[in-house]
Amino acid sequence: MFRLQIDDDLISNIHSDTLQILSKIGIALSHDEALDMLQEAGATSKNGRVYLDEKLLYDALGRCPTCVEIHGREPKRKIRLGDGRLYCHNLGGAAKVYDHHSKETRPAEIRDIVESTLLLDALGSVSSITPLFTPTDIEQELMSVAMVRYTLPFTTKPVHGPGVATGAEVAFIHELASVLGDPSEMLTIAVSPQSALRFPDHTVDAILKTAALNVPFGPLPCPIAGATSPMSLSGSIAQQNAEVLASIIIGQLRQPGLPVFYCGRISAIDPRSMKSRWSGPEVGKMSAVTVVLGHSYHLPVNVYGITSTSIIDEQRTFERMSNALLPALAMADEISGIGELECGQTSCIGQIVYDIDIVDYIQHIRRGILYDEEALSVIHEVIDGGGFFADQFHTVKHLRSRESPAISYKPHEEAQLREGSLDWARSRAQGIIREHEVLPLDQHEIRALDKVMEKARDELVE
């Protein structure tokens, strides 16, 4: 297996800085229930900031399982983060759909969630599914809940819930999943504290509700180096680390033993546009360091992987490959980003097909090279027989035809030249969607999901 080596001193220094951030700078938090729990556990507070000491942190980390397992509607379709394998899933929550013919985007709709989920369910290289699109053809207050409602029926893979903002959203997403099974076994939920080091009441509500329901939890801060975190990469990683660890402390106080996976979502500001930039090599580098840092706490780690420039062009391919390969070789447990465009704001089904190539390549690279004990005898035999290896059983045995990437596979070249690569990828995706069949829900389950949506509408929509 190939591995990327990260300087031990860098990890140690970032950890030390994190302890200083938590204990000396603190987090902005005023939520009454969380504040009472934290203070009872030994935290101190002053002027709206809460200070977390080293003992509080290690007590919380000591309660976290080292692996997080979830399965889909078909129990055999499961992932076990922390088992040494690399799992891959898609971008979540894009608000726009890209049309490469017109070079324009349109608002995402519920039908786009359904279509993309069917495609992702069919692709074997995708381990789990996050709702790809945020639908705009539904009330804003229901968007997160609707993302899960229209994902669950169209996949039997494990589902990563979208980033949620409130405890009420967590409750309704949990209720949707409970129609099909045990949500604590089939679902994860991500909650994002606000960088820098802010935990608004609604965010804390969401963390506490996730923990109370014992749903696997992914703290998901999204600091932007140079904007909401320091421009230095190590400084941004230290701040992100503090935000993740503070979230874990809150969750473990509410539910000791809560399954947690460490999430990293750092990007960097583009000084020309002052927007978040996901394409530069700093994203892959920060993801790789985040993996090693999270593993130092014995937690499975999920980070950015397949990210690139906002434009669909030749440049995007090497950006996506490098940003995925670095955390993969750092032994990430899971990388995200399949289908990502425009810094996560946009996606399209053709890009998903392209990204499967990248996933397959990095999986093959990460596996490394196995020593071949038969090679010497085969060389000796073939040399004596004329020096041609192609017709040997040994050659057939070691072919990696099952890993041949779809886009770059030679028989497809003529079609790509004739149709154009993006047209070909989109056509291939549409064909997969038409032909793919998913275990259907029964009418009782569909009615139950709709009932939860109506209940959510009554409670959440003003």
Secondary structure, DSSP 8 states (H G I E B T S, - for coil): -------HHHHHHHHHHHHHIIIII-EEE--HHHHHHHHHTT-EEETTEEE--HHHHHHHHHHS-S-EEEE-SSTTSEEEETSS--EEEE---B-EEEETTTTEEEE--HHHHHHHHHHHHH-TT--BB---B--SSS-GGGHHHHHHHTTGGG--S-EEEEEE-SHHHHHHHHHHHHTTS-HHHHEEEEE--BTTTEE-HHHHHHHHHHHHTT--EEE----EETTTB-SSHHHHHHHHHHHHHHHHHHHHHHSTT--B-EEE--EEEETTTTEEE--SHHHHHHHHHHHHHHHHTT--EEEE-S---SS-STHHHHHHHHHHHHHHHTT-SEEEEET-BGGGTEE-HHHHHHHHHHHHHHHHHHH-----TTHHHHHHHHHHHTS--TTSHHHHHH--GGG--TTT-GGGHHHHHHH-HHHHHHHHHHHHHHH-------HHHHHHHHHHHHHHHHHH--
